[in-house]
Amino acid sequence: MNSKLRSKFQDPNRGVYLIGTTPPRSSIEEDKLAEISAKLLQRISEVEVDGLIVYDIQDESSRTDKPRPFPFMSTQDPRAWSKRLRDGSDLPVITYKSVSARSEQEFNQWLDDSWNQYGIKDIVLVGSPSSEGDIKLPLNQAYKTLEKHNHPYHLGGVTIAERHAVKGDEHLRIFNKSASGCDFFISQAVYNAQATIDLISRYARTCKDRGVQPKRLILTFTPCGSAKTLDFMEWLGISVPEATKHRILDAKDPLAESVKVCRNALEQIIETALPLGIPLGLNIESLTNRKDEIDASIRLYKLLKATLDLKLAERSLEV
């Protein structure tokens, strides 16, 4: 069976709504894994969602000289976590895969096992966090390997608006990845709406000039309830304007304020993206395992989904 998400992603008149999650630590035993997955699936059952995202967590210390606010810990195999969540919810799951540490032969084996043993159909490939170190399989080579593979994976890519703000070429990266088979793109967490607006505007203009239909852009949002979470966001490379930092940390309820910030950012992005014909989606995640931030991510999901659904409905009436 092929991807259930592919047809949903190809309908430009609807939003796509996802919830992102990280596999538990590799040291956690089976009974605890069952408990964690049950709690997550209970939260997800409260909302209408098209699918889930499971990340492949890397040690990104090579990307920056700054110390990691939270210690890096190895996790369960993302494929196993994806299968557990899919079996428990009957929802499709997009599984991230970091490719740089494996040879082409090992990656081919991963593709076979993922499809046959874990039932994975939707993937996002991620390259090395930096150009330093031992890169056995560059991302562009991984795309070529996948193209020759016999299983029809539904492929997505990562897009980083902050990179566009610095280099001005992220829209070209999207085009190159699209040519390599990427059908959709998932953003880094959005706290700098203008950086995302600039990327979308440039991408849409280039699509129009080239006479091609734009791919779906899935915008990631996450709540932030503390200075430490904010430090972690910035360590990950998420751009948070100074005024936004003060607005969140000086608020009586920083977590609730961050939800307002995310909604405002989405509304600004929508005003640019929808008139330009860019199909949007949402991915809501919690960057920490703090219960209050996890609960806030579900509230954020409900609010942002309602916001995008309303704007799409208004847009359809205008058209």
N, C-alpha and C positions, 0 to 999 in steps of 0.2 A: 504494500500500500504506500502511495506517495504522500507528500506533506498535505495536511489539512489546512495549513495556513496559507499556502500559495494562492489559492483563489481569493481568499479574503484580502490579501495584500494587493492584489491586482485590481480591486474595485476602488477607484479614486474617490467615489462619493461617500465612502464610509471611513470611520476611524478604525484603528486597530489598537487593542488595549491589552497590555501585558504587565505582569508583575515579575520583577527580578529577584533572584535569591542566590545565596552563596552556599555551597556544600558545607556541611559540618566538618569539624576538625577530624583528621584521619584517626585520632586516638579514641574516638567515641565508639562505644560498643553497640551491638545490634539493638538491644532493648531500648537504649536511649535514642538511637536513630529513629526507631518507630515512633517514639514519643514526640520527637522534634517534628517529624514529617506530619504527624496527626495534628499538632497545634497549627502548623503552617496551613495545612489543607482546610482546617476549620476556619481560619481567618479568610482564606480565599473563597470559601463557600458563601461568605456574606456578600460577595460582589459578583457582578457579571464580567467575566474576563475571557478574552480570546485564547490566551495561552500564557505560559510561564517562560522565564529565561533563567538558565543556570550558568553561572560564571565559572571560568577556569582561572583560579586565583594564582598570580605569579608573584614572586619576590621581586618587586620593582626597585630595589635599592640601587641598582646600577643607573637608574634614570635621574637620580638627584643626589646631591651631597647631604641633604637635610635628613636628620634622623626620623625614622618611621614612628608616628605617634602611637600606633598600636603594633605590638610585635607580630611578625609574619609567622603563621602556622600553616603547615601543610593540611590539605583537606581530603575528604573522601573523593574518589573518582567522580568527576562531574557527570559522567555517563550513567553511573549507578544511581546517583541522586536524581537525575532526570527521569530514569525509568521508574524509580520509586514514586516520584510525584505524578508521573503520567498514569501509572497503574492505579494510584489512589484517587485520582481526580478525573481521569479520562480526558484531560486537557493536553493539547500538543505542547511540546517543550522545545525551545530553542537552546541548543547547547553550545557554549563557547569552547574553543579549542586553541590553546597556545601551541604554535607549530615549531618554534625555533629550536627546541631542544632535541628534536627527533630527526632521524635521517629520512630520506624519501621512502625507503623501503618500510621503515617503522610507521610512517604516516599512512602509507597504503594499507598496512595491517590494521591500523587504528580505524580507518574508514570501513574496512570489511567488518571488523568486530562491532563497531558502533551500529551499523545497519542491521547486521544479522543477530547479534546477541542482545543489544540494548534497545533496538527498535527506534533508533534516532533517525529523523528525517530532515530536521532543520538545524543548521549549524552556522556559527559565526567564527571565522578564523582570525586569530590575533597574532601579530608578529612580535618580535623581540621588543621589550620596553626601551632599549637603547641600541645603538650601533656597536657598542662594545661587547666583548665577551665572545664565547664560542657559539656562533649561529650556524647550526647544522642544516637548517632548511629555511631560507628566506621566504617571506610571505608570498612574493610574486611567484616563486617556484612551487609553493604549496598550492596556489591556485591552478597552475599548469598540471600538477599531479592530479588534483581533483577533477579537472576537465577531462582527463583521460580515463578516469575511474568509471566502473560500470554501474554504480548505484546513482540514481538521480536525486542527489541531495538538493534541498532548497537552501541556497547560500545567501548569507547576509554579510555586511561589513561594518566596521566601526568608523564613525566620523567624529572629528574633534574640532569644534568651532574655535577653541583657543589657539589651535595650530594655524587656523586660517587667519586669525588676528595678527599672528606674528609673520607668517610666510606668504599669506595671500593666495595660496594655491590648493586649498582643501577641496574646492569644487572640482579641480582637475583630478585629484586623488579619487573622488567619487566616480568620475567618468572612467578612469583607468580600472578601478575595481569593478565597475559595471561591465566593462568589456571583458573582465575575467570571470564573469558569471554572477556577480552579486546582484540580488533582486531587491534588496532593501538595506537600509543603513540605520544603525542605532547610535545615538549620540552619547557623549559623556554627559554626566549630570549637569543640568543647566542652572546656573545662578547669574550668568551674565547674558541677559536677553539680547543685548545689542550685538554681541559676537555671533550668536546664532542667527539673528536677523541678517547681518551682513553676509554670512555664508549662504543662507537660503536665497537671498536676493541675487547674489553672484551666480549661484548654481542655476537658478531659474532663467536668468538672462542668457546664460551659455546654452542651456537646453533649447531655448527659443531660437537662438542663432544657428544651432546645429540641426534644428528640426526634429528633436527627439523628445519622447515623453519622460518627464522626470521620475526617478525612483521614489519609493516611499521613504520618508525620514521619520524615524521613531525617536521621539524626544524623551530623554531620561530625566526624572525628577526625584529628589530625595529630601526628606525632612532633616532639619539640623536643630538639635536642642541644647547644644553645649559648645563651649569654646574648644574642647578637645575634638569633638566631631568636626567642627569648622577647620581645625588644624589638619585633621586627616583629609578632609576634602581638598584643601590647598596642597597637601603633600601629593595627592593623586593627580594634581595638575588642573583641578577645577578652578576656574576663574571666579572669584567673588569680589565685586567692587567694594571699595572701602566703606562707602556709605551703606551698602547692604550689610556688611559685617556689623557695623554699629547699630543698624536698625534691629538686627536679630538679637545681638548680645545685650543691648540696653533695654530690650523689651521686658515687660513684667513676665510674660510667658514666651521665651525664645522659640520654643517648638511651634506654638500656634502662629507666631509671627513669621517663621520660616515657611509655613504652609501658605500664608498670604503672599509672601514674596514669590513663591513658585506659581501661584495662580496668576499673579500680575504678569510674571514673565511669560507664561503661556498665552495670555490674552494679547500681549504685544506681538508675540511671534505669529499667532494666528492671523492678526490683521495684515501681516506681510505675506504669509505663506498661502493662504487660501485664494486670494485674488490672483496670485501668480501660478495657481494650478499645482502646487506641491502637495501631494497626498501626505497626511500626517498620521502618526500613531503616538501612543504614550507607553512608557515603561516606568513603573514606579518601584523604587527599591528603598531599603534601609541599609545604610553603610555600617551600622553597628548592630550588636545583638541586644541592645538595651530595649526593654519591653516598651517603654514609652515611645521610643522612636519607631519601633516596629508597628505599634498600634497607630501612631500618627501617619505612617505610610499608607495604611488602609484608608484612613480618613482623607488623606491627600489624593489617593486614587479615585475615591468617589467624587470628590470635588472637581478634579481635573477632567475626569471622564464626562461629567455633566457639562462642564464648560465647553469642551470640544464638541460634544454631541449637539449642544445648542447652537454653536456657531456654524456647524455643518448644516443643520436644519435651516437656519436663517439664510445661509448661502444658497441652498437649493431653491428657496423661494425667490431669491433675487435672480437666479439664473433662469 
